[in-house]
Amino acid sequence: MAGKGRARPDHYTQKAKKEGYPARSVYKLEEIDQKNRLLKPGMRVLDVGASPGSWSLYVIRKLKGQGHLAGVDLKPLNLPKKYPNFFFYQGDIFTEEAGNFLREKGPYDLLLSDAAPNTSGNRLVDTRRSYDLVELVINLADEQVGKGGAMVVKVFQGGDEEELFAKMGEIFNKVKRFKPKAVRSESFEIYFIGLDKREGSS
Ligand SMILES: C[S@@+](CC[C@H](N)C(=O)[O-])C[C@H]1O[C@@H](n2cnc3c(N)ncnc32)[C@H](O)[C@@H]1O
């Protein structure tokens, strides 16, 4: 999908390569983390849509060998080595098996989701698929993120995303929208960030 302006690797792609990350998307999480002070050593973190593994590697580095990370993705990771505090399940987040795996490793202090359905090119279809994915992730956060915890989720704009934002407002004391600098200008993705989870079922 090399569109106009993607012929040469951009600044973030080159930086990712230099710093050992498999994808430039790591700088979206870095900016979100720096602005919201999310990650600390010892936390229990879940990464939904983890492949190729940039966000996961960023988390592992921030955990400094304490706490743990669970990740799930349809595709395998592309990381040079294994980490003892990183548990990965390859499969569809919508399946019972994936759900069981995530529950086994929970509860979590932080849930991250950069998951994005394969784009069809039809914006209506893509925003609908994104909606279903984000709804599932919010339900997972409701169930698996502990009181005071946080979540970050990627959302495609142009559908019913305000419903999702409102749903997050029922679960977290503070919810905000954020478009990191590393998001390509032509992209319609945005991140919803939920902070300070209310008392819930977890
Ligand atoms: C933009 S990539 C994530 C990049 C990752 N954060 C990183 O920095 O390396 C989105 C990922 O979501 C995954 N994904 C989409 N739908 C999924 C599903 N139903 N279950 C699990 N993973 C899914 C895709 O396979 C893809 O790898």
The ligand as a Tripos MOL2 file, in Angstrom:
@<TRIPOS>MOLECULE
LIG
   27    29     1     0     0
SMALL
NO_CHARGES

@<TRIPOS>ATOM
      1 C1         -1.0970   -1.4580   13.5100 C.3       1 LIG1
      2 S1         -0.8020   -3.1350   13.8850 S.3       1 LIG1
      3 C2         -0.1450   -3.0410   15.5240 C.3       1 LIG1
      4 C3          1.2770   -2.5450   15.5970 C.3       1 LIG1
      5 C4          1.9060   -2.7380   16.9550 C.3       1 LIG1
      6 N1          1.2870   -1.8610   17.9570 N.3       1 LIG1
      7 C5          3.3800   -2.4390   16.9310 C.2       1 LIG1
      8 O1          3.7600   -1.3430   17.3600 O.co2     1 LIG1
      9 O2          4.1700   -3.2820   16.4870 O.co2     1 LIG1
     10 C6         -2.4190   -3.7540   14.1510 C.3       1 LIG1
     11 C7         -2.4650   -5.2250   14.4860 C.3       1 LIG1
     12 O3         -3.7930   -5.5730   14.8940 O.3       1 LIG1
     13 C8         -3.9360   -6.9660   14.6270 C.3       1 LIG1
     14 N2         -5.3410   -7.3930   14.6830 N.ar      1 LIG1
     15 C9         -6.3800   -6.9380   13.9340 C.ar      1 LIG1
     16 N3         -7.5030   -7.6090   14.2240 N.ar      1 LIG1
     17 C10        -7.1770   -8.5140   15.1900 C.ar      1 LIG1
     18 C11        -7.9200   -9.5170   15.8900 C.ar      1 LIG1
     19 N4         -9.2330   -9.7170   15.6530 N.pl3     1 LIG1
     20 N5         -7.2740  -10.2680   16.8130 N.ar      1 LIG1
     21 C12        -5.9570  -10.0750   17.0520 C.ar      1 LIG1
     22 N6         -5.1990   -9.1410   16.4090 N.ar      1 LIG1
     23 C13        -5.8000   -8.3720   15.4940 C.ar      1 LIG1
     24 C14        -3.3310   -7.0990   13.2340 C.3       1 LIG1
     25 O4         -2.9750   -8.4470   12.9610 O.3       1 LIG1
     26 C15        -2.1210   -6.1460   13.3090 C.3       1 LIG1
     27 O5         -0.9350   -6.8350   13.5560 O.3       1 LIG1
@<TRIPOS>BOND
     1     1     2 1
     2     2     3 1
     3     2    10 1
     4     3     4 1
     5     4     5 1
     6     5     6 1
     7     5     7 1
     8     7     8 2
     9     7     9 1
    10    10    11 1
    11    11    12 1
    12    11    26 1
    13    12    13 1
    14    13    14 1
    15    13    24 1
    16    14    15 ar
    17    14    23 ar
    18    15    16 ar
    19    16    17 ar
    20    17    18 ar
    21    17    23 ar
    22    18    19 1
    23    18    20 ar
    24    20    21 ar
    25    21    22 ar
    26    22    23 ar
    27    24    25 1
    28    24    26 1
    29    26    27 1
@<TRIPOS>SUBSTRUCTURE
     1 LIG1         1 GROUP 0 **** ****
